[in-house]
Amino acid sequence: MADEREIEERLAWVEASVRRIAGSVSPPVTLPPHPYADTAELSDAVKQLISAGQTIQAIQVHRQETGAGLAEAKSAIESFSG
């Protein structure tokens, strides 16, 4: 049986997939923002990973926490660290 973290990771993956698909159809479908998190706001855990030079892990955690897509999460991390 899947633990809570695995379920959250799977859900974040599904949400990111839906956003990718919605953006790839013609005409693109605009989805509302993720209802539970501000994808521009970085948690303390993500900030610590960035400070430790663990950018990829920071992106992964940010996506899990917010449901952000890969490009959106990468942009948020880069804007904080850059």
C-alpha positions as MATLAB code, in Angstrom:
seq = 'MADEREIEERLAWVEASVRRIAGSVSPPVTLPPHPYADTAELSDAVKQLISAGQTIQAIQVHRQETGAGLAEAKSAIESFSG';
ca = [
       0.000    0.000    0.000;
       1.275    3.463   -0.884;
       2.294    5.787    1.911;
       1.132    9.406    2.090;
       4.278   10.807    0.472;
       4.020    8.423   -2.476;
       0.379    9.375   -2.969;
       1.284   13.074   -2.889;
       4.073   12.490   -5.420;
       1.727   10.594   -7.725;
      -0.935   13.280   -7.427;
       1.599   16.021   -8.202;
       2.702   14.029  -11.258;
      -0.892   13.639  -12.443;
      -1.599   17.345  -11.928;
       1.561   18.325  -13.809;
       0.628   15.933  -16.619;
      -2.849   17.424  -16.919;
      -1.355   20.920  -17.101;
       1.102   19.810  -19.815;
      -1.675   18.200  -21.846;
      -3.963   21.193  -21.417;
      -1.235   23.476  -22.736;
      -0.458   21.264  -25.723;
      -3.905   21.028  -27.312;
      -5.133   23.466  -29.904;
      -6.396   25.858  -28.752;
      -4.580   25.574  -25.417;
      -6.742   25.122  -22.353;
      -5.956   27.465  -19.495;
      -6.379   25.821  -16.121;
      -6.951   27.745  -12.911;
      -4.008   27.959  -10.517;
      -3.411   25.095   -8.141;
      -6.036   25.564   -5.417;
      -3.885   24.629   -2.432;
      -0.578   26.395   -2.849;
       1.031   29.532   -4.176;
       3.519   28.124   -6.671;
       5.674   31.248   -6.383;
       6.038   30.862   -2.607;
       8.951   28.673   -1.556;
       8.807   26.660    1.634;
      11.621   26.682    4.163;
      12.526   23.124    3.102;
      12.918   24.221   -0.520;
      14.954   27.269    0.487;
      17.282   25.025    2.513;
      17.793   22.730   -0.467;
      18.606   25.713   -2.678;
      21.081   27.033   -0.105;
      22.721   23.602    0.008;
      23.139   23.644   -3.772;
      20.571   20.895   -4.294;
      18.639   22.567   -7.093;
      17.106   19.435   -8.624;
      15.864   18.240   -5.240;
      14.489   21.721   -4.540;
      12.533   21.624   -7.793;
      11.173   18.160   -6.984;
      10.080   19.147   -3.487;
       8.540   22.407   -4.729;
       6.533   20.480   -7.338;
       5.335   18.030   -4.702;
       4.330   20.801   -2.330;
       2.567   23.010   -4.858;
       1.569   20.913   -7.846;
       3.600   23.226  -10.082;
       4.746   21.991  -13.451;
       8.417   21.440  -14.151;
       8.970   24.733  -15.970;
       7.037   26.691  -13.352;
       8.947   25.086  -10.472;
      12.309   25.562  -12.221;
      11.512   29.232  -12.783;
      10.537   29.734   -9.127;
      13.741   28.079   -7.912;
      15.939   30.000  -10.344;
      14.361   33.326   -9.431;
      15.106   32.676   -5.756;
      18.676   31.478   -6.255;
      19.599   33.773   -9.096;
];
